[in-house]
Amino acid sequence: MSEELQQLRAREDRFHSIDSQFLTEGLRLVLLLPAFSLLSFFGAWAYKGESPSWWLDNIEPTVGFDLSTAFTLISTTILFGFCVGLYLHRFRVKLTRQVFRDEVRNAAEAHRPVTSMHGYSSVDGLISRTMASHNTALWMGIIATVISLAVAYLDSDSKLGGRGLLASASLVTMAIGQHLSTRNRRFNMVTNDGLLSAYTPPIHPSTLNMAYSEMLKNLMDPLLRSKFDDFLQEFESHCKKGVQLEFGREKFLMLMHRRFKGGIDRNTTSIELAEILNDKGVKTILEHETFNEELWDSLFARSSRSNPAFYRLIERLEQDLAIGRKIDMDGLLFDVDLENVVTEKANLFCYMHNLKDESRQVVLRVHSPDFRPHDLALRYNLEPGEKSWWSDELVPVSSEGDEDIIGRMSGLLRDGTITWQTLLPERTGEASVSIRLENTNGDLLVGRQINVRVQPEFFTWLRNTSSITSYLVGGIGLVGSIIFQLMAVLAST
């Protein structure tokens, strides 16, 4: 990393600390300040004309202006602080964009072309659109402050002053709506997972060949995904001879997931890793500069929130394997899961594993009147596994070799087939999905019926509704003040 980029990162870190503690998070001054300024505007309107006696007798002779003007000056002072807060927040986002583009440029020089990856244009576009939104909100705040100051200087009791108060309050309301529109996607370059909230995967694999690797890579933003590829190369360079790279990779990610859930401690993690990595590799991977424990926890937490059905499916397989449950079908292991509450889309995961010695073909059918596509039929060729990973006896969580839960599950995920289908809801409320697994001749092997509830995501809905309402109310007030002023000008002529 160049010295210039280090200095830029240090500046972003300082401004991000101020931003997160006081401005957009923590105290949330960029929302509190304009709210207090609007209350002051209401006070100025309420006391237009004549001030109360306590003000007239005790304060106005000293300060020389009425209570309405005092409220206007208070609002102007608060708006000045609001503009400063918006400027600092905008400057922090500008630093984030500079760091992001410098990181992308460095990746290109290191022959890791991030710009050609899926999702780069959406992340870069989101950062640019957020910058434009902050510019608009800042200018609205500045204009509102200037108008408020002019009203305080002229006379807030006059008709012109009243129209000025209406215009200033309307601009402040619109600035709040403009700021709220950017809060659904927060991002920074201070932390390794700072861009994850700004990234929406454009596509995902329909069949997971390496379940954990592909689930996490689909979650990562393009910049972090390029670093993850470098991390995997470093990981594979420390693998012991005789260890299959795909098996070792999936076992490591499963260990990180179990450690995240609290299923194993750090000592057990090191012991299990020592079965696939050399001594230097165990220390290097566990103390990695980028992919440290904090980043793994963040990745698995976000992945669990985004795709809870996948992790419930994995946990059920682990529990059945641990107690030695016998399979329901001869030579075929099958399970399916779908999230209980669906917001924007439903993620359907199915696991199939051929336990016989010869390959077999099956047809997966998905039917639902409440989701698109209404009917889906997929044909899969299930190859036999390299060894029998399923056991009808109790399996320990951790032991020497690959005969424990971690080793057997790694083998099951590698040799099995996991499908990932996206279903789009057509209405809210109760919905159902029917899943059938058949032979190629149409004979039913197993059938499942899953009931879910479709509802909008509350906080996103609340922010969007608040933003639109603020814009609508502020726009009506601004247009009204302009019309009233035009009518006054025409009447005077």
N, C-alpha and C positions, 0 to 999 in steps of 0.2 A: 504494500500500500504506500503510495507516494505521501510525502510530507504535506503537500497541499490538501490532499483528501483527508488526512488525519486531522488537520486544522479545521476543515469544513465539518467533519463529523463531530469534533469537540464543540463547535459553535452550535450545531444542531442539538447536541445533547443539552447544552445550557438552556437554550430557548425552549426545548421540549419539556424540560423540568418546570420552567415557569408556566408554560402552556398547560401542562397536565395538572399542576397543583392549584393554579389560580384562575385560568381563563376558561378553557373548554371542559375541564374536569375539575374535581375538587370543589373549589368555591363557585365555579361556573360564572365568573364575572361577566362574560359576554352575553349572558342571559339575564342575570340579576340587574346589571346596570341599566339596560334599556327598559326593563320592567319598572324600576324606580323612576326613571325619567318620565315614563308615561303617567305614573301616579302624580308626579309633579305637574305635568301638563293638565291633568284633571283638576288639580288644586288651583292652577291658574285660571281655568275656565270657571270654576265654582265661585271664585272671589272676584270675578270681573265686575266692574262698576264701583262698588263701595267695599272697603275693607272692614273687618270687625272692629269693634270699639277698642279692644285690648291692643290691637296693632296701631290704630289711629292715635291713641292716647300715649302709648309708651315707646313705640319703635319707629313709626313713620317720621316723626319730627327729627329723629336722629339720622336715619338712613336716607330719607328724602324720596322714597318711592313706596307705592302701595304693595299690598300682600300678593296680588296677582303677579306683579313684576318680580317680586322676590321668588315666587315659585318658578317663574320662567328662568331666572338666573340660576336657581338650583338645578333645574333640568338641563340647562346649558352646560353647567359644570360636570354633571353626571355624564352627559353625552360626550364631552371631551374625553373623559376616562374610557367610555365605551369605544370611541374611535382609536384611542391608544391601544386598547386590548385587541381590537380587530386587526390593527396594523401589526402588532407583535405576533398574533396567530398567523396572519398572512405571511409574515417574514419567516416564521418557522416552517410553514409549508413550502415556501420558496427554497429554503435550505434543504429540505427533504428532497425536492425535485432535483436540485443540483447534485446532491449525493447520489441519488438514484441514477442519474444520467452518467455521472462519473464512474459508478460501479459497472454500468452496462458497457461503457467505453473500455474499461480495464478488462472486463470479461472478453470483449471482442479481441483485444490485443493478446489475451492469453488463449486465443483460438476456442473460445466458448461463446458462440454467437447467440446471445440472449434475444436479440431482436427477431430472430427467425422462429422462436418458440411460440407455442400456442399461448395466447393470453397476454403477450407483451403489449400489443397495441391497446388492449382494454385497460391495462394498468396505467400505461403512459397517458392514455386519453382521460382516465379518471382524475389523475393528478392535475392535468392541465385544466380540466373543467372545474375542479375544486378551486384552483387558483383564480379562474375567471369569476367564480361565485364569490370568493372572498373580496376580489376587487370591486365587484358590484355592491356588496354589502358595505364595504368601507366608504365608497363614494356616497352611498345613501346616508350613512351616518354623518359624514362630513357636511353634506348639504343640509341635513336636518339641524346640525349644530349651528351652522351659519345663519339659517333662518330663525332659529330660536334666539340667537344673540341679537339679530336685527330687531326682532319683536320686543325684546327686553329694552333695547336702546330707544325704539320709537315709543310705543305705548301699547301694552298688552290689553288695555281696556278698549282700544279703538276697534272698529270693524276690520281694518286691515290687519291689526294684531291678532284678532280672532281667527282670521283666515290663515295667517302665518302659523299660529299654533296648530291648527288642523293639518296644514301641510307638513309641518315638522313631525307631529305625532304619527302621521300616516307613513312618512318615510322611515321612521324608527320601526314601526310595525312591519313594514316590508323588509327592512334589514334583518329583523328577527327571523322572518320566514325564509329569507335567503340563506341565513346561517344554518337554520335547522335542516335545510335540504342537503347539507353536506355531512350531517352527523351519522348517517347510516353506514358510511364507509370511512372509518378512521385509519390513518396510516402514518408511519414514520420509518426512518432508517436508523434509528438509535438502537433498537432491539432487532435480533435476528428474525423474529416473527412479525415485524412491524408492518409488512405489506400483505399479510395473509387476509386481513379484513377487507382490503381493497381489491382482492382478486376473486373473480368468479370463474370457475373452470368452464370453458366453452364446450368441452366434450368430456366423456369419460369412457373407459374401456367397457365393453359389454361382457367380456369374459376375463376374469382375473387369473392370469397365469402365475404371478407371484403376488399373493393377496395383499400382504402388508406393504410391500414396496410400492405397488401400483395405487393402493388407497392413499398412501401418504404423498406420493408424487403428484397425484391428481389434485391434492389440496394445496400444494406449494405454488407460490408465485414463480414466474419465470426465473428471477434472479436467484431465489433460494433453491429452485430445482436444479439450476446449473451447478450450484455448490454441492448439492446432494449427489450429483453424478460424480463429482470429484471425490466426495467422501466415500462413495461405494468403491471407487478404484483403490483408494487408500486402504479401505477395509479388506478388500480382496487380496491386496498385496501382503497382508499379515496373516492370511489363512494358512492353517497347517496343511501339509501335503496329505492328499487323500480325502480332504473335505470338499464336497461339491459346493461350488460358490453360491448357487441359488439356495441350497439347503442352509448353508451357513448364514446367508443374508437374512432369510426369513426367520431363522432361529434367533438371531440377534434382535430383530425388530419385535419378535414376540416377547423376548426377555424385557425389552424396554417398555412394552405395553403392560406386562405383568408387574414390573417395578412401579409403573405409573399408578396402577390400581392398588398397590400395596400388597400384592401377592407374594413377592419375594423381596429380600433386603439386598443391600449392595454387595455383601459378602457372597451370597448365593449367586448373584449376577456375575461376579468375577469368576466364581468356580465354573459356572456353565459356559461362560465365554472362553475360559481356558481350554475347553474341549474342542473349540474350532479355531482359536487364535493363538499365536505365540505370546510369550510373556510381554514383549514390547508392544504387541498389538493390543493386548488387553488394556494396558495403561494408556496407550495413545487414543484408543477409541472411547474409553470412559472419560477421559479428560480432554476431549476434542475441543478446539477453540471455538468452533461454530456450532457443531451438533453436540452440545452439552446436555446435561440432564434437564435444565430449564427449558431448552428448546424442544426436547422430546416430550416433556409434559405438556407444553403448549400445543404441539402438533396433535398429540393423542386426545387432548381435551377438545380441540376444535373438530377433529375427525369424529369423535364420539357424539358431539352435538349435531354434526351434519349428517352422519350415517349411523344412527343408533342401532338400526336393524342388523348391520354387518357385525357389530361387536356382540350383540345379543346372540346371534347365530354362532359365533366363535365360542362364546362362553357356554352355550348349551352343549356344543360338541365336546368341550373340555370336561364339563360335568358328567356327561354320559360316558366319556372315556375313563374318567377317574373312578367311577363306580362299577365299570365293566358291564354296562348295559348291552344286552343282546340286540342286534339289528332287527328291524321289522321285516325287511325283505331279504330274500335269499341272494347274497352276493352284491347287494347294492345299498349304499348309505345315502340317505336323502334327508334334507331339512330345508326349510324356507322361513323367511322372516320379512316383515314390513313394519315401518314405524307406526306407532299407535296414533299419533297426531300428525297429520299432513298439512303443510303450509303451502309452499309454492309448487312442490312436486313430491311424488312418492318414490322412494328407492326400494325396489324389490330385489332381495338377494336369495339365491338358491344355491345349495351345496350338493354336489353329486360325486360319489366316489365308487368306482368299480372294484369290488373286492375279489372278483374271479380272475382266473388266469388268462382268459381270452377277452378280446374287446367286444363291446356291445354298443348298440345304438338305441337312444331313447328320444322321445319327443316331449318337450315341455310346452304346455299350453296355458296361457293366461287369459282369463275372461273377466271383464268388469263393465257394467253399464255406466259406471260413475267416473271412469278414467279413460283417457286416450293413450294408446290405442285400445279399442274395446276388445279386440281379439288378437292374440299374438301366439304364434306357433314357431318354436325353435327346435331344430334337430341337432343332437350332440352325439359325437362318437367318443365313447368313454374307453380309454386305453387302460389296461390293468396296471396297478402300481408296481414299483420295483420290489417292494416287500409288503408283507401284511402289517400295517401300522395299527389296525384295530385289535383290541384285546377284550376278551370276555371276563377278564379278571381285574381286580383292583390295580390301579396304576399310580405310583407315587408321583408327587409334584416335581421333585428333583432328586436325581440319583446319578451315579456315574454312567456315562454312555448316553445313548439315545432311547433308552427304554422307559424314560419318565414322560410326564405329561408334555413337557416342552419339546422333547425330541420327537415324540410320536405325533403331536399336533403339527410340528413343522413338516414332517413327512406327509401327513394327511392333506395339508394345504398345498404342498408341492405336487402331489400325485392326483389330487382331486380336481374338480372343476367347479368354480364359483361364477355364477352369472350375476350380472348387475343390470337391471332394466329400470328405466325411468318411466313412470306413469304420471300423466298430467291430469289433475282433477278438473272436472267440468262444472262442479257446483260445490257448495259448502254443506256441512252437516254430516250425517252418517253415510258411510260408503262401504262397499264390500269388494273383495277381489277373490276370484276362484282360480286355484292352481291345480293342474292335472299333470301327472307324469305318466306317459304311456310308452308301450312298446311301439315299434314301427308298424305293426299290424293293427294298432288301435286299442289293444288291451290295456285297461287301466292298471297301473302299478300302485299309485298312491294319489289321493286327492286331498286338498286343503282348502278351507274357506277362512279368509281373514277379514275381520271387520275393523275399520278405522274411522277416525273423525277428521274431517277436512275443515280447517279454519284458517283465517288470515293470521300472519305473524303480528302480535299485538304491538310491540314497541315500534316496529317499522311502520305499521299502519298509523300509530299515534303521531310519530314524527312527520310522516307525509301529510296527514290530515291537518296537523298544526301548521305546517309550512304553507299549505294551500290556503288555509283559513286566514293566516296572517297576511299573505299576499292579497287575498281577495278583499279583506277589510281595509288594509292599507291602501290598496288601489282605488277603492271606492272613495275613501277619504281624500286622497290626493286629487283625483279627478273632480270631486266636489269642490275642493278649495280653489282649483283652477277655474271652474265654471263660475263660482261666486265672484271671483276677482274679475273675470271677463265681464260679467253682468254689471259689476260696479263701474268698470271703466267705460262701458257702453252707456250706462245711465248718466255718467258725468259729462259725456260728450253730447 
